[in-house]
Amino acid sequence: MNPVLIREAVVADAPALVPMCGQLGYVTTAGAVEQQIRRIQSDPEGQVLVAEVAGMPVGWIHVQIRHTLHAPPYPDVTGLVVEDQHRGQNIGAGLLARAERWAVDAGFKEIRLRSNIKRERAHHFYESLGYTMDKTSLNFRKPLTGEG
Ligand SMILES: CC(C)(COP(=O)(O)OP(=O)(O)OC[C@H]1O[C@@H](n2cnc3c(N)ncnc32)[C@H](O)[C@@H]1OP(=O)(O)O)[C@@H](O)C(=O)NCCC(=O)NCCS
């Protein structure tokens, strides 16, 4: 089996990350992903890591420090996906471990993430890696027309 390299994302990764965003359920473009990589690269409170096999990205994770008014800041895994042909090879676990290390190095003692209730496989994955379910929430959205 080819070795897995985990490294920080670079803008040249953007086209390879687009289909994986699709596998996560988000339709996007290389241009948009490239823009986000640039933004996060310049933000010391976020990191995108890529897992590479034989020179090709096969997974990514984004961890970001969240700030709120009402609670102390915390590191939040906003997205994690491994390309479907490469699942079950400990790549997701490796990406999560690196994100956790980044959070520990930044001084945090806990990391959080939200996972859609439909992603039962991912829930087993997180539980096998020591995550426990905290609470369930509903997400609301509203289009903003600017008309009040
Ligand atoms: C969830 C996901 C990132 C896991 O990545 P992966 O590389 O396939 O997982 P790993 O091979 O690192 O699994 C690590 C451990 O998790 C556990 N695990 C993984 N998948 C599991 C499953 N379906 N059921 C139970 N346990 C599972 C195993 O214990 C495994 O350890 P093992 O070596 O003992 O088998 C990947 O399946 C994925 O991209 N899914 C689609 C997108 C998604 O749901 N992302 C999460 C959004 S919240």
The ligand as a Gaussian input file, in Angstrom:
#p B3LYP/6-31G(d) Opt

LIG

0 1
 C      -16.015000       9.396000       7.916000
 C      -14.734000       9.230000       7.077000
 C      -13.998000      10.570000       7.031000
 C      -13.855000       8.166000       7.743000
 O      -12.642000       8.104000       7.035000
 P      -11.896000       6.697000       6.771000
 O      -10.545000       7.025000       6.280000
 O      -12.766000       5.827000       5.941000
 O      -11.859000       6.081000       8.243000
 P      -10.632000       5.301000       8.890000
 O      -10.211000       4.224000       7.954000
 O       -9.595000       6.282000       9.333000
 O      -11.320000       4.676000      10.163000
 C      -10.734000       4.807000      11.421000
 C      -11.465000       3.967000      12.408000
 O      -12.823000       4.402000      12.474000
 C      -13.679000       3.269000      12.574000
 N      -14.621000       3.297000      11.484000
 C      -14.471000       3.831000      10.250000
 N      -15.571000       3.675000       9.524000
 C      -16.432000       3.018000      10.320000
 C      -17.751000       2.555000      10.156000
 N      -18.405000       2.718000       9.006000
 N      -18.354000       1.920000      11.182000
 C      -17.702000       1.733000      12.346000
 N      -16.448000       2.156000      12.576000
 C      -15.837000       2.785000      11.575000
 C      -12.839000       2.071000      12.574000
 O      -12.677000       1.699000      13.932000
 C      -11.522000       2.509000      12.038000
 O      -10.485000       1.870000      12.696000
 P       -9.984000       0.389000      12.284000
 O       -8.618000       0.636000      11.743000
 O      -10.032000      -0.312000      13.582000
 O      -10.931000      -0.147000      11.256000
 C      -15.064000       8.750000       5.641000
 O      -15.810000       7.572000       5.717000
 C      -15.823000       9.752000       4.798000
 O      -15.223000      10.610000       4.143000
 N      -17.172000       9.668000       4.776000
 C      -18.007000      10.544000       3.933000
 C      -17.987000      11.979000       4.394000
 C      -18.372000      12.116000       5.848000
 O      -19.358000      11.553000       6.320000
 N      -17.585000      12.927000       6.575000
 C      -17.844000      13.234000       7.958000
 C      -18.690000      14.445000       8.023000
 S      -19.156000      14.822000       9.698000

